[in-house]
Structure formats: C-alpha cells, structure tokens
Amino acid sequence: MKQFFGASQSGNLQEAVSGLSNPQLILLMSNGEQFEEHVKKLEALFPKVPSIGCIGMSYDNRIVEKGVSVVAYTDGVVAAANVLEEASVMPVKYIARLEKDMDSVGGSQSDTICIDFCSGNDACVLTTIYSVLKHRNISLVGGTGDAGKISANGKVYEDAVAYALIKNKNGRVKAYKENIYHQLGNYRFIASRTDKSQYLLGELNGRPAKQVYQQILQVSEEQILTQTFKNPFGKLNGNETCIISIKDVSGNALTCYRQVNDSDVLVMLELGDYRETVKNTIQQIRQDFSQISAVFSVNCLFRYLLFTENHYMQEYLQEMGTLGNHVGLVGYGEHYNNQFVNQSMTCVVFE
C-alpha cells in the first residue's frame, strides 16, 4: 500500500491533491472557513471515493496550520467510509452502517484498522463503535476535530462521527498509544460533584477540585490552564491511565476535556522525559515492523503547544519521519480502541 500526503498552506485544495491518482480512501483536514467548500470540491474531484474529513491542523514533516491537507491510500487497500449520526444522543441507532461496512471490507485484527474523526461526545461514540470492532479485535485510532463538524463521503455533519475502515492487502497493521506522563507522588482522589454534560469536576476527596489542584502544585488560579500541560489528571482504567486535561476553571470546580464521573479514581500526573519516550516509541515500532509503508498519527493540541513552546515540534516530526511516510492530525482529543484520552499520541502503522 501507499500513503499520499498533499497540502496547501493557503487552503488551495487543487494544490493539495496535485499528483494524486486512483485513491481508494481519502482523509481531509481543513480550516474552519473553507471546510464545507473543500468537502464539496473533494467529492467533485474524486466522486464515490470513500472519504472522511474534519477541521484541524495536520502535518507530515511540517505543520499545516490554517490551510488544507489530504491523506490518501492507494495500491492494495480495501476501504469503506461512513458516519454515525446523533453522537450526543444515540449513535447506536446507526450501528448497522458500521456492521455492513465491516462485512464488505472483511478485515481482521492483523490487517485492518478503523480511523475516526469525531465532532464530540467521544466517550459514547467510542463505546458504540468498539462494540462492533471488538468482535474481530480490530483496533481504532482517531481524534476530535474542531468546530463540531466532520464530513463523510462528500457531506458535512454536525453531532456525528465519521469513520474509515482500511484493510491492508499487503501486510499487517498495528495501533499504538504514547503517554509522556507518569504519576506524581502517591496522590489518589475520588471524584464527586461531577456534571457529565459539562465535563465538570467539582470535588476531589470531598474538597473543591480547584483548591486541591492549586495546593498540590502551588499555582495561582491564572496558572492552572497552562499548568495542565505539565500536570494533567489521570483516570485509572484497569492497567491503563487515561489522561484528563483541564479546560477551564468554573468557580471552585474544574472543567475538563473529557468526562469525569462520580466515584472515578483519579491520580495526579507529571510530564516525563518526552524526548526519551518518543525515541522508545520509534524503537518499539521498528522492532515490530521490518518494513513500514505508512504511519498515520493523531497528536493532541496540547502536545503540539507543549512541543512548540519547547522548540521540539519540528524535531519531533523529523524523528517520526525516520520511520518512513509519517503524517497526521492535531486533534482535540485522541482515540485508542474504546479509550478517549487527552494530551496523548495515537497512531497506526501499516506494513
């Protein structure tokens, strides 16, 4: 298989697709102002080719901040794309679409991946999608786009998730998740006074969440929103720790980027040696694959901001590029199988 990446920093879709021929699947990442126009034009240029899209920054060996980019798969790929609507209410209502697409692609754990672009309500969406994928042990990698809009097959949707099933006819696929944080101290919290609809975290061990966060880290209220780059919360989920970023301060409570429920067990995390972690991820991928056709990754916006602030972003893209053809999306939340995480990187590697 082959992975194509084309981009235009000025938002010229024709420039972005220059040199693309016979795509079997297309991923579109565009800016908010031109998104709907790009979706229509892409469908006109490549009618009936399965496609999904979202609003967001993208990258190969450089960042595309406000323009448009196209990722396409050719040569030895079987693919299907579709959408589950009513993401905030009942995405399971549309699950038959995914079941039908799974049958048509006919993939298995070793050769098939699901990539999704979501408009929001990620946790419910992932539970729904993975209820189908898990029967064949097919992994999922994806993320949340901006502005509450996504596209599938030439049409723009709100309150929905677009997905693409990709079967690699010429080799394996494998999903990875990278965490650059580890637990700080022995802090352990029981969440309470939460509001699922607002992603609100009211109290930790019976005390105001804002106060607990400030006292442990010795930061002012104004510093909380930047401190979360270094010290997010972690939700314990079996042997996994799902990262939870702080979005805003709401009185004595904290608004997060992912849902926290009453009685959830949380820990405090701190930033580790991210350069070393990235090297370890690359080393692991090289151990798993002697030949790599493509890598598609989703990096959190907060990772992008952290890496940029520390003058590491360009170096990071160059290091990932040593694996081969590496491209991806800067997301507002990352998906890994049935997990919705923050401040992480998820990716799929194609043999």
C-alpha positions in Angstrom: 0.0 0.0 0.0 1.0 3.6 -0.4 0.1 6.7 1.6 -0.2 10.0 -0.2 0.1 13.4 1.6 -0.6 16.7 -0.2 -1.0 20.1 1.4 -1.6 23.8 0.7 -0.8 26.3 3.4 -3.1 28.8 1.6 -6.0 26.4 1.5 -5.9 25.6 -2.2 -7.4 22.1 -2.4 -6.4 21.7 -6.1 -2.8 22.2 -5.0 -3.1 19.8 -2.1 -4.4 16.9 -4.4 -1.8 17.6 -7.2 -0.3 14.3 -8.2 -3.0 12.1 -6.5 -4.5 9.5 -8.8 -6.7 6.5 -8.2 -7.2 6.9 -4.4 -9.1 4.2 -2.6 -9.7 6.3 0.5 -9.2 10.0 1.3 -8.8 11.8 4.7 -9.4 15.6 4.6 -8.1 18.0 7.2 -9.1 21.6 6.6 -9.5 25.0 8.1 -12.8 26.2 9.6 -13.5 28.9 7.0 -13.1 26.6 3.9 -14.1 23.2 5.3 -17.5 22.9 3.7 -16.2 24.2 0.4 -13.3 21.7 0.5 -15.6 18.8 1.2 -17.8 19.6 -1.8 -14.8 20.1 -4.1 -13.1 17.0 -3.0 -16.2 14.9 -3.8 -16.4 16.6 -7.2 -12.7 15.8 -7.9 -13.0 12.2 -6.7 -16.6 11.1 -6.9 -17.6 8.0 -5.0 -14.2 7.6 -3.4 -14.7 6.9 0.3 -13.7 9.9 2.4 -13.8 11.4 5.9 -12.8 14.8 7.0 -12.5 17.2 9.9 -11.4 20.7 10.8 -7.9 20.7 12.2 -4.1 21.2 11.7 -2.1 18.4 10.0 1.4 17.5 9.3 4.0 15.4 7.5 7.5 16.8 8.1 5.9 20.3 8.7 2.8 21.7 10.3 -0.2 22.8 8.1 -1.9 25.3 10.5 -4.6 27.1 8.5 -4.6 25.6 5.1 -5.8 22.2 3.8 -4.2 18.7 3.6 -5.2 15.4 2.0 -4.1 12.0 3.1 -5.0 9.2 0.6 -4.4 5.5 0.4 -3.7 3.6 -2.8 -2.4 0.3 -4.1 -3.6 -2.7 -2.2 -6.2 -1.2 0.1 -9.8 -2.2 0.7 -11.7 0.7 2.4 -15.1 1.9 3.4 -16.2 5.2 5.0 -19.4 6.2 6.7 -20.9 8.2 9.5 -22.8 7.6 12.8 -25.1 10.5 13.5 -26.7 11.8 16.7 -23.5 11.3 18.5 -24.7 13.1 21.6 -28.0 11.2 21.8 -27.9 7.8 20.2 -25.1 6.9 17.8 -26.0 3.2 18.2 -29.1 3.9 16.1 -26.8 3.9 13.1 -24.6 0.9 14.0 -25.9 -1.2 11.2 -23.9 1.0 8.8 -20.7 0.0 10.5 -21.7 -3.7 10.7 -22.4 -3.6 6.9 -19.1 -1.9 6.2 -17.2 -4.4 8.3 -18.7 -7.2 6.3 -17.8 -5.5 3.0 -14.2 -4.8 3.9 -13.8 -8.3 5.5 -10.8 -7.4 7.6 -9.2 -9.0 10.7 -7.1 -7.9 13.7 -3.8 -8.3 11.8 -4.6 -6.3 8.6 -7.4 -3.8 9.3 -7.7 -0.5 11.3 -10.6 1.9 11.9 -9.7 5.6 11.8 -12.4 8.0 13.1 -12.9 11.8 13.1 -15.4 12.9 15.8 -17.3 16.1 16.4 -17.7 15.5 20.1 -19.3 13.2 22.8 -16.3 11.0 22.2 -16.8 8.5 25.1 -20.2 7.5 23.9 -19.2 7.3 20.3 -16.2 5.1 21.1 -18.2 2.7 23.2 -20.6 2.4 20.3 -18.0 1.8 17.6 -15.9 -0.5 19.6 -18.9 -2.7 20.4 -18.7 -3.8 16.8 -14.9 -3.7 16.2 -14.1 -5.8 19.3 -15.8 -8.9 17.8 -13.0 -9.1 15.2 -10.4 -7.4 17.5 -9.9 -4.6 15.1 -8.2 -1.6 16.6 -9.3 2.1 16.3 -7.2 5.2 16.1 -8.7 8.7 15.8 -9.5 12.1 17.2 -11.8 15.0 17.7 -11.9 17.8 15.1 -12.7 21.5 15.7 -16.0 23.4 15.5 -18.2 20.4 16.0 -18.2 19.4 12.3 -17.0 16.4 10.4 -17.5 15.0 6.9 -18.1 11.7 5.2 -18.4 10.9 1.5 -18.9 14.5 0.4 -21.4 15.6 3.1 -20.8 17.7 6.2 -22.4 16.6 9.5 -22.7 18.0 13.0 -23.0 15.9 16.1 -21.6 12.9 14.4 -18.5 10.6 14.0 -17.0 9.8 10.6 -15.1 6.5 10.3 -13.0 4.8 7.8 -12.2 1.1 7.7 -8.9 0.3 6.0 -7.7 -3.2 5.1 -4.1 -3.6 4.1 -4.0 -6.3 1.5 -0.2 -6.4 1.5 0.7 -6.6 5.2 -0.1 -6.0 8.8 -1.4 -3.0 10.7 -0.9 -2.2 14.4 -2.1 0.6 16.6 0.0 2.4 19.3 -0.6 4.9 22.1 2.1 7.1 23.5 1.9 8.6 27.0 4.5 11.2 28.1 3.2 11.5 31.7 3.7 9.4 34.8 2.1 9.5 38.3 3.1 12.3 40.6 3.6 11.2 44.2 1.0 9.0 45.9 -2.0 11.3 45.3 -5.2 9.4 44.8 -8.6 11.0 44.5 -12.2 10.0 44.4 -14.2 12.4 42.1 -17.5 13.8 43.2 -20.0 16.6 42.4 -19.3 15.9 38.7 -21.5 17.0 35.8 -21.3 14.7 32.8 -22.9 17.1 30.4 -20.5 19.9 31.3 -17.4 17.7 31.9 -17.3 19.3 35.3 -15.1 18.0 38.2 -16.4 19.5 41.4 -14.6 17.8 44.2 -11.7 15.6 45.0 -11.9 13.6 48.2 -14.7 15.9 49.3 -12.7 19.1 48.8 -13.1 21.7 45.9 -11.2 20.4 42.9 -9.6 23.8 42.1 -8.3 24.2 45.7 -6.8 20.7 45.7 -5.0 21.3 42.4 -3.7 24.6 43.5 -2.4 23.4 46.8 -0.6 20.4 45.5 1.2 22.3 42.7 1.4 25.7 44.4 0.0 27.6 41.4 -2.4 30.5 41.2 -5.8 30.2 39.5 -4.5 32.0 36.5 -1.7 29.4 36.1 -4.0 26.4 36.1 -4.8 26.3 32.4 -1.1 26.3 31.4 0.0 24.0 34.3 -2.2 21.3 32.9 0.4 20.9 30.1 2.8 19.6 32.8 0.3 18.2 35.3 -3.0 16.8 34.0 -5.1 14.3 35.9 -5.1 10.6 35.2 -8.1 8.3 35.4 -7.3 4.7 36.4 -8.8 2.2 34.0 -7.5 -1.2 34.8 -3.8 -1.2 33.9 -4.3 1.9 31.8 -4.2 5.6 32.8 -6.4 7.9 30.7 -5.1 11.4 30.7 -7.6 14.2 31.6 -6.7 17.8 30.6 -8.1 20.8 32.4 -10.1 23.1 30.1 -11.3 25.9 32.4 -11.9 27.0 35.9 -15.6 27.2 36.9 -15.9 28.7 40.4 -14.3 26.1 42.7 -14.7 23.4 40.1 -12.6 22.4 37.1 -14.0 21.8 33.6 -12.1 19.1 31.8 -11.7 18.0 28.2 -13.1 14.5 28.9 -15.9 13.3 31.1 -15.3 12.5 34.8 -17.9 10.6 36.7 -18.7 10.4 40.4 -16.6 7.8 42.2 -13.9 7.8 39.4 -10.5 7.2 40.8 -8.0 9.9 39.7 -4.3 10.5 40.2 -2.1 13.5 39.6 0.3 13.2 36.6 3.6 15.0 35.8 5.4 15.4 32.5 8.2 13.0 31.9 11.2 13.0 29.5 9.1 13.2 26.3 12.2 13.1 24.0 13.1 9.7 25.5 9.5 8.5 25.3 9.3 9.4 21.6 12.6 7.5 21.0 11.2 4.5 22.8 8.0 4.5 20.7 10.0 4.7 17.5 12.3 1.9 18.7 9.2 -0.3 19.6 7.7 0.3 16.1 11.0 -0.7 14.4 11.1 -3.8 16.5 7.6 -4.7 15.4 8.0 -3.9 11.7 11.0 -4.5 9.5 9.2 -2.8 6.6 6.8 0.2 7.0 4.6 1.5 4.3 3.0 4.3 6.3 2.3 5.8 9.7 -0.8 7.9 10.5 -0.9 9.6 13.9 -3.1 11.9 15.9 -1.3 14.3 18.3 -3.1 16.3 20.9 -3.3 20.0 20.5 -1.8 20.3 24.0 1.2 18.2 22.9 1.6 20.4 19.9 1.6 23.5 22.1 4.0 21.9 24.6 6.4 20.8 21.9 6.2 24.1 20.1 6.9 26.0 23.3 9.9 23.9 24.0 11.1 24.2 20.4 10.7 20.5 19.8 7.9 20.2 17.4 10.0 20.3 14.2 12.5 17.9 15.7 9.6 15.5 16.7 8.2 15.5 13.1 11.7 14.7 11.8 12.2 11.9 14.2 8.9 10.3 13.4 9.7 10.8 9.8 12.6 8.4 10.1 10.0 5.6 10.3 9.0 6.4 6.7 5.9 8.1 5.4 4.5 9.7 8.6 1.5 12.1 8.5 -1.3 13.0 10.9 -3.8 15.3 12.6 -3.6 17.6 15.5 -6.7 16.7 17.5 -8.7 18.0 20.4 -8.8 14.5 22.0 -7.3 11.2 21.0 -9.0 7.8 20.4 -7.4 4.4 21.1 -9.7 1.5 20.8 -12.5 2.3 23.2 -10.5 4.9 25.1 -10.9 8.7 24.8 -7.7 10.3 26.1 -6.1 13.8 26.2 -2.5 15.0 25.8 -1.5 11.8 24.1 -0.5 10.5 20.7 -2.1 7.5 19.0 -1.1 6.1 15.7 -1.5 3.2 13.2 1.5 1.6 11.4 1.0 -0.1 8.1 3.4 -2.8 6.9 
